[in-house]
């Protein structure tokens, strides 16, 4: 576990340094004190660039603050930070630092020590809060930035111990009330052309661009000529674009390398808000390669990128199985729960996964005026039917019935079915049998996802009712309410406990520990240590079939030996016992919260106390299932279907149709049901012939199948379109979308493609 003494052993170290400084102070030129973002701006401000003034909460303040934060995993640390305010002395320094700026809204940004470096930019990984008004809000925003050092995506780059060790600063600046804002690149991030400046601009604050709320104007600048690419906002004229390009070039000259800047114009004044190196430029000589347009069929309606579950381009096999099943499950959920929408529809657009809310009736219309709603509720049959269904859902306790059915019937049923599918020897199957297995696995996935979404609905309903009751009776927010369940989700920590037990076993066998630390592979460790092999086999039997993502082209736990080894090494590096300690901390928080509840309910009526107790019991019963059921009704079915596809891939490779087994996820994307074994072989023949297109895996091209018509007319192509985060009605789009190719080189078919420069921000 992390010991406080590892953060700093010399308390006098803190007293020697200012905890909060201004951008013009010498301390802000030291990256270990002010972080990369603040140091860059301090240097630019000193060099005469139009950088707004600001204050910096230094890494010294962060390290001193973290001395009183208890050890634990990232969730525990973040929760403790958000509950514990800055000490009085630091609050006073913060108040003195921001008071001279007046009563204005602030931008509060994390400034990590590893952020905005020339060799690896962490830009966008830490938190930024805009429109922060008032001292209390600024103080809370500073702690939010502190907590972001322990977020899950940051800890993919560093350990909790490293994050604790005083490496975070926070930059506070008054917000520029911008007339226009945006970003600029002093080199083309695709081609590497250093003679071209690319500028994106939107009206108002630049956050509209970065967050994807607006489609920006895009300009290219060569020399003193600014050429518009697209102008949906018409935020600026060419003269102002040239001013931005000149500012960006000056920043690049100052730092001696290409820069990615953020800028704003307010009342004619141009400001430099951020500057960071472009860390992903290709070679200079790549500038003359052609860019390839990507045909995109844009459906009607408002579509938004779904990045939480599908951060990457999905393989065709996933789109034609998992997404089809998920759309069916979502529509079924909306019907069964009588929700006031038709469904939440998911669809592939240009290779990426988008989603939209489908209103009742299936057509998007303008919302009716408020005065008309009571009349429509009484007259429109669909609305009347849904309202009656919602009342029945509550009165008949259908959520409770679903949860009881999970334990009594559904969980054993899914376990039994999955075991039967997992035990078959796919390599003994004929082509006809394998085709039947794929179809059966797909139908099992559809059935499981139907149950998955219904359980999600029931669980969220139970928890939401409790949270709403806490808000009404106790004036608690959602985070406070959820502490009543902390530590109750047993299944989600079961894999962690199993890893911990395995690490303890390794620790008790010196020879095994030595081999693991020397970098032996999992296979070698199993061969040399039979007892350890038994432990691994038991872990894989219980958790190995679990899919790690909703993507067939992604290995399961059982296939990811490197993940298992890394988990063991993390446990052995001083974190053994962390799972148990984390559970203990959550249990203590739960007990404190429940004790507080009893005290605060003493003044309530007997009816209110009884209702609260009932809702609490229901929520405590539902909460552990949030993570448990996903293992059985989503992760395992995806793993089973993946194994069927892999067996098909082995046969394609053996017959010379594919070079790589994993390519099967790109070439069996048209449909999961293969029909007969003969159809299986025939499809392989035409797919093999179609595939004879030169490609370059070494530059990260992702191959897929795209097109309309019969399967024989489909074309092979690259489907990594970084299109707009939100797509509205398609009046902005033609059949062929203009923009920027995202890879260099000459190729046939479709290319990786982007519509906006923000897609390249690192």
Helices and strands as residue ranges (DSSP letters): G 4-6, H 12-15, E 20-22, G 26-29, H 31-46, E 54-57, H 59-66, H 74-83, H 88-99, E 106-112, E 128-132, H 135-148, G 154-156, H 160-164, E 168-174, E 180-185, E 196-203, H 207-210, E 217-222, E 225-230, H 238-255, E 259-266, E 269-277, G 284-286, E 294-295, E 303-305, H 316-319, H 322-336, E 343-349, E 352-358, H 370-379, H 381-395, H 398-405, I 406-410, H 411-423, G 426-428, H 431-474, H 478-482, G 483-485, H 490-507, H 510-517, H 522-528, H 530-543, G 557-559, H 561-570, I 571-575, H 578-600, H 606-623, H 625-630, I 631-635, H 636-654, G 661-663, H 664-667, H 677-690, G 697-699, E 703-706, G 711-713, E 715-718, E 726-727, G 730-732, E 736-737, E 740-741, E 753-754, G 757-760
